[in-house]
Amino acid sequence: MAPERSTGNRIGAEDIRRRKGGVPIVCLTAYTYPVARMLDAHVDLLLVGDSVAMVLHGHTTTLGASLEMMIAHGQAVMRGSTKACVVVDMPAGSYETSAAEAVASARRIVEETGCQAVKLEGGVDLAEQIAAIVAEGIPVMGHIGLQPQSVEKDGGYKIKGRTEENIAALFRDAEAVERAGAFSVVIEGTVEAVASDLTRHIAIPTIGIGASGDCDGQILVIDDMIGMTVNRVPKFVKEYANLRETISDAAARYAAEVRGRAFPGPDHVFSATSGKDKV
Ligand code: KIV
């Protein structure tokens, strides 16, 4: 078992592992300092997902994420949070080739960000990498089911668990990730009943996204959850706010006031006489 990395009041990977079967674990992605500050009090775990490549950088898939990109966003999220367990995704190309490559990349992420754990996608095929990283004392979160880093290989975003053969493969993946020492595992884009059975089958917490309400926790991409997504919103997303509309409305009002010389008004300029003016 990996040693506990939490310090002070911050939730650690082992705290998350102990939550199996308990009150659902609340997880969201975060990529920036201000968003981490806003979310920290409300969640148990913040994931600096490689979805950052699509959500903030405009790439078409998560394959656009690099180690440097993940480290920069990991540092920002760590600066903005004091309580949540922060997990940073290992980007495609940083861990698949060998256990030595995986350990070197995981070490860089943890040393340069101070995060509590790393996440990587894969089951049976990546068990050696997970075990090697855990043996270094770095907690690992697994990720099975739909794996966005494999979208090109899979020919698109395909829901998992729809054939007997695929269900058996999912069970093998879940068992392999658990046996390799992961403290929890994300189950993405998987038939509800299968995700529910997987949750009962393994002893580490499952974190669902497009999976099942029976999972031990849930995660959503923050920009999807607050209605910032500009492209198609996936079926599994519930929008709890509509910031697209709020931002677009604010920009339209600002544009109208600038064009009409209504902004800046007296409240937003400095007079020569008042000593009380502060920037
Ligand atoms: O990159 C990401 O945001 C993720 C979540 C969808 C689990 O891996």
Residues whose N, C-alpha, C, O or C-beta is under 5 A from the ligand:
A	BS01	KIV	T29 G49 D50 S51 V186
